Amino acid sequence: MREFKRLFKWARSEGWGIALVVSTGMGIGLLTVLQAYLIAQIVNAAFMQHQGWADLDRPMVLLLGVMGARAGAVWSNEVAAQRVAVRIKARLRRALLEAMLRAGPAYLKTRRIGDLIAAAMQGVESLEPFFAHYVPQAVLAAGVPLLVLAVVFPLDWLTGLVFLVTAPLIPLFMMLIGRMAERLTRRQWQALQRLSEYILDTLQGLVSLKAMGRVRERETHLGRVADAYYTTTLTVLRMTFLSALAMELISTLSTALVAVEIGLRLLYGRLDFLHGFFILLIAPEFYLPLRMLGQRFHAAMSGVSAAQTIFTLLDEAETASAWSRVSLMEEKPVQSIVSLAPPLRIRFEDVAFTYPGRPDMTLQDITFEIQRGQKVALIGPSGAGKTTLAYLLLGFLQPSGGRILVNDHPLAQIPFEEWRKFIAWVPQNPYVFHANLAWNVRMACPEAPEEALRVAGRRAFLDEVLAHHPRAWDMVVGEQGGGLSGGEAQRVALARAFLKDAPLLVMDEPTAHLDPDLEVRLERVIRTLLEGRTSLIIAHRLTTIQNADWVLVLEDGRIVEQGPPADLLARKGAFYTHLAQWRAL
Ligand SMILES: Nc1ncnc2c1ncn2[C@@H]1O[C@H](COP(=O)(O)OP(=O)(O)OP(=O)(O)O)[C@@H](O)[C@H]1O
């Protein structure tokens, strides 16, 4: 039920929109009472007092006016509620995206992408019934019965008493089955999440599944996951129908009770027709908003279950953004607080880092310096913390201890938006977006002129790829570089780095994709790219290590050795052992 509170908070934050929903809701209540009273008055005048049409034209016109106004209020209420729902959905999606980007790549690595997609797409979408139907209905359910009670009590205290005793039965029943409904819809939402994760995982790993002959097995399992979703959906539907039936029964019996006690008193002349008929007309309207609230509660429940995932993601990302310092959504220029003159000098002083939720330190006592224009190679076994160290320098993560200095300025004081202008990042598996090649390279520097794009392409050997394709730079590639080989995607990343021409290059050297001929040429490309730049390379090849000015050997999150490669080799320590393991010696 915590989610209910948070969702209502989001609804309240819609200001005017929600004020319109509330005011039109109260308007509907008032007009409903007035409409019932006018109908009762007209019927009373026509049939009990035998008045002619001529005497009834005023109340008839008034009734038509009230009916029109009520229709208008219902329409405005629905439109306002829909607008509130659409706006909140858009805001929630943006908040999720912002939170994910603020939390940065290190946090995203810990999450399942299927989860995020399900939350941002179906999850947010399933909140529509909550904001568009449940919230306005909650306003009506709170307002209309109170209004009816306030009108009916002075007219007939006995009916007022019946209303007062029977009305709580519907919310009481709603609360009783609410817990069960919550549990079931949560199970349904989890089944949907599992299904979307499973489909995404299957599609992404299709090649491996085929290669290992596991497609049939996966298909059978997928069928089971889909069946689980089907079964939970049917259970939820069954319970929804059952609860609708029960609420219908309660309100019908209560209305019948009112009808009997009114009928009997009319029969014995203890109540005048006008009031009796008015109360009979208003009785179903008294129970309707409560009954509808029950129905809409079930429709809204799947959204509430999804909201739990959405809010968990938002909270987690919020915590993660404390250790990540990225705010990628900010496109507005940031006032520079330091002036960094390239080439850059980097210094790590006793830097430590711990991922939240992990008991041990991922990095500790990291102290080294990259002189201006120096090429530093970072080596170490898998899981030693190389990527984490690179992320710290890139500004994706914040050190838990120590500090990083750039030209003697603490990196923590340089806004990320400013810092990113100084860095080019070439990851091991660069992401190529579903767009044309020109866009994919130009994203590194959107304002770069055409000529600079061509030069960058040429320097990264990308023109060889372009030559084989009639649309050249306009060639559209699929997401994750579909349509490009691994080596070609690598060249796109290198072309981006050339185009950006940043003073600091951070690179995770490719270990695969390259044939020997391309490897030799790429080596030349990389050497050109490194010229005159300060660079940190997570090195996986011997030549890169030999050509480096300085080598850092990382083991279990600590730098166990550092120095020029020739000196380290002569020392026959960790560096030597590391290379020996590669059979490089
Ligand atoms: N987002 C994360 N949350 C929690 N722990 C993480 C996260 N990313 C990495 N780790 C852990 O931190 C340690 C260092 O990981 P890191 O990726 O920096 O190593 P690496 O040296 O780059 O490894 P590889 O060469 O295999 O890429 C590992 O034990 C890893 O499991």
Ligand as a Chemical Component Dictionary entry (heavy atoms), coordinates in Angstrom:
data_LIG
# 
_chem_comp.id                   LIG 
_chem_comp.type                 NON-POLYMER 
_chem_comp.pdbx_formal_charge   0 
_chem_comp.three_letter_code    LIG 
# 
loop_
_chem_comp_atom.comp_id 
_chem_comp_atom.atom_id 
_chem_comp_atom.alt_atom_id 
_chem_comp_atom.type_symbol 
_chem_comp_atom.charge 
_chem_comp_atom.model_Cartn_x 
_chem_comp_atom.model_Cartn_y 
_chem_comp_atom.model_Cartn_z 
_chem_comp_atom.pdbx_ordinal 
LIG N1  N1  N 0 28.284 -2.748 -11.197 1  
LIG C1  C1  C 0 28.902 -3.563 -10.362 2  
LIG N2  N2  N 0 28.361 -3.864 -9.153  3  
LIG C2  C2  C 0 28.982 -4.677 -8.292  4  
LIG N3  N3  N 0 30.172 -5.247 -8.527  5  
LIG C3  C3  C 0 30.772 -4.999 -9.712  6  
LIG C4  C4  C 0 30.165 -4.159 -10.696 7  
LIG N4  N4  N 0 30.986 -4.090 -11.781 8  
LIG C5  C5  C 0 32.056 -4.849 -11.485 9  
LIG N5  N5  N 0 31.925 -5.396 -10.260 10 
LIG C6  C6  C 0 32.904 -6.267 -9.571  11 
LIG O1  O1  O 0 34.085 -5.523 -9.374  12 
LIG C7  C7  C 0 35.222 -6.321 -9.623  13 
LIG C8  C8  C 0 36.104 -5.651 -10.675 14 
LIG O2  O2  O 0 35.391 -5.647 -11.894 15 
LIG P1  P1  P 0 35.983 -4.974 -13.208 16 
LIG O3  O3  O 0 34.948 -5.085 -14.269 17 
LIG O4  O4  O 0 36.484 -3.626 -12.877 18 
LIG O5  O5  O 0 37.208 -5.956 -13.516 19 
LIG P2  P2  P 0 38.110 -6.036 -14.817 20 
LIG O6  O6  O 0 39.506 -6.125 -14.336 21 
LIG O7  O7  O 0 37.782 -4.943 -15.770 22 
LIG O8  O8  O 0 37.642 -7.431 -15.419 23 
LIG P3  P3  P 0 37.624 -7.907 -16.971 24 
LIG O9  O9  O 0 39.028 -7.885 -17.461 25 
LIG O10 O10 O 0 37.073 -9.293 -16.879 26 
LIG O11 O11 O 0 36.721 -6.952 -17.675 27 
LIG C9  C9  C 0 34.723 -7.689 -10.033 28 
LIG O12 O12 O 0 34.800 -8.532 -8.904  29 
LIG C10 C10 C 0 33.288 -7.452 -10.442 30 
LIG O13 O13 O 0 32.497 -8.577 -10.143 31 
# 
loop_
_chem_comp_bond.comp_id 
_chem_comp_bond.atom_id_1 
_chem_comp_bond.atom_id_2 
_chem_comp_bond.value_order 
_chem_comp_bond.pdbx_ordinal 
LIG N1  C1  SING 1  
LIG C1  N2  SING 2  
LIG C1  C4  DOUB 3  
LIG N2  C2  DOUB 4  
LIG C2  N3  SING 5  
LIG N3  C3  DOUB 6  
LIG C3  C4  SING 7  
LIG C3  N5  SING 8  
LIG C4  N4  SING 9  
LIG N4  C5  DOUB 10 
LIG C5  N5  SING 11 
LIG N5  C6  SING 12 
LIG C6  O1  SING 13 
LIG C6  C10 SING 14 
LIG O1  C7  SING 15 
LIG C7  C8  SING 16 
LIG C7  C9  SING 17 
LIG C8  O2  SING 18 
LIG O2  P1  SING 19 
LIG P1  O3  DOUB 20 
LIG P1  O4  SING 21 
LIG P1  O5  SING 22 
LIG O5  P2  SING 23 
LIG P2  O6  DOUB 24 
LIG P2  O7  SING 25 
LIG P2  O8  SING 26 
LIG O8  P3  SING 27 
LIG P3  O9  DOUB 28 
LIG P3  O10 SING 29 
LIG P3  O11 SING 30 
LIG C9  O12 SING 31 
LIG C9  C10 SING 32 
LIG C10 O13 SING 33 
# 
